[in-house]
Amino acid sequence: MKSSPETLPLSDDSPAYWREQEMLLLQSVMALVGKTLSPDTALREILHLMSELLGLNRGRIVLKDATGELCRIRYAYGLTKSEVERGCYRLDEGVTGHVLTQGQLVIVQDIDGDDAFLARAVHRENLPPGPVSFIALPVRIEDRTVGVLACHRIRHRNRALASDVSILRILATLAGQMLQLQSMLEARTRALEEKNRILVQALEHETARYGIIGTSGPLLRAISELERVSDSTASVLLLGESGTGKELFARALHLASPRRDRPFIKVNCAAIPDTLFESELFGYEKGAFTGAAATRQGLFEQASSGTIFLDEIGEMPLSMQSKLLRTLQEGVITRLGGKRELRVDVRLVAATNRSLESEVAKGRFRQDLFYRLNVIPIHLPSLAERQGDIRALALHFLSRFNQANQRNVNLSPHAYARLEAYAWPGNIRELSNLIERVVLLAETPVVDATDIERFMPTAQATHAAAPVPEPMPRAMLPVLAARPYMPNDSHTATELRDAVAAAGGNKTRAAQILGMTPRQLSYRWHKIFGE
């Protein structure tokens, strides 16, 4: 009795046999992926199954190394250790390097007849004598080619080349997804480890004693940098947007240092007229000028053995910058009208919201002084980078202004969410001013998101990207100068901001635009914005 066709064993030449082998490979791969997220085991097993089930031998996955200039065999099956070590290619070198560079499939029908095939990893004498093909496919993560899946194919098999290419495409896609998952998990792990390290360090050093509110990663990173340099005597340069709390960080650096019990002197360089800089910083001798009835110590002498904080140092005139550089280099000052050098021991902390590199390029800031100040630069994050701190800061300001004004105003959860969604171009100072307005003008004990909208600036989305305005018409100056500032008068605050923006951040030039003296502008700015 003859067997029916259904009971006959499958021939390894039949399409049904190869379909069964393909299904077995895919089932095995899926089962393996379900057991482990590590690509090391799964990718090596994929190469093993390619060889055992489909006859696609000496499979290898080649990935870029750390330099990004070379690609090396990372996973392989059927290759010796020395063959794996030889599998190193420059980008666009050989078939493998070409696939990695171009991101396209390459099929070498006969490796003996293609000059692009280098036979570097596996020497030709170690391969079967008959025709051998080589297939190389790109392994991608999103739109980037990060590696190559390649193998040898013996030509005498009765199996269509297109079938092998189809299954290899599936496996290359799967390899890319596994490598992407590994990369995401590693990045996530590194981020969590870094955040935990920063949080632990922050708790160990009790950063709350500095009066700095928040626990976001960027903030704690800045505090960590500050504390690591607190014991040194090197100059520190605080960088960041206006309103990010530079004075608070300068005081924190002083409190964290061995000088904590000595003077902390703050100097607002934008508020000192050019002609008074030297006498303010270095003092003067009796009779040095008309009205100098007695010898007066300068701010550097007052800060001796402590810390001096030069805020807005970009506003310092060039003539004074050279004298400051000499003091920093030699640790001595000479009072105005005096001849005797006085030694001072001062830790300098400087701050600016401007790019001093750009000021150096424009000739408005001395390059040698910039290098001297930039020994330890610390970037203070903007409030937009500290979104997780907005709620804690708002609660802090609510408590302060409620207590100061004998009010009991609170915000709803939706109101806090609205604050967290705002970009805060004015940073912490803008948030503080907003909360003060809310406390003073709120009509209900609990302010909701819809209620808080009327206290917020109208051009929220355009503050950060707004074009630099033209200088204010001179005809407006008498009107502006005559208008007293009121807490709810946003026009005056806007005009001040516009003038400073038009002057490129230089408040001395902004004062000229507004028809004010620098000291008047500094006073008005401090009254409105708190700095």
Secondary structure by P-SEA (a helix, b strand, c coil): ccccccccccccccaaaaaaaaaaaaaaaaaaaaacccaaaaaaaaaaaaaacccccbbbbbbbccccccccccccccccaaaaaaccccccccaaaaaaaacbbbbcccccccccccccccccccccccbbbbbbbbbbccccccccccccccccccccaaaaaaaaaaaaaaaaaaaaaaaaaaaaaaaaaaaaaaaaaaaaacccccccccccaaaaaaaaaaaaacccccbbbbbccccccaaaaaaaaaaaccccccbbbbbccccccccccccccccccccccccccbbbbccccccccbbbbbcccccccaaaaaaaaaaaaccccccccccbbbbbbbbbbbbbcccaaaaaaaccccaaaaaaaacbbbbbbcccccccaaaaaaaaaaaaaaaaacccccccaaaaaaaaaccccccaaaaaaaaaaaaacccccccccccccccccccccccccccccccccccaaaaaaacccccccaaaaaaaaaaaaaacccaaaaaaaacccaaaaaaaaaaaccc
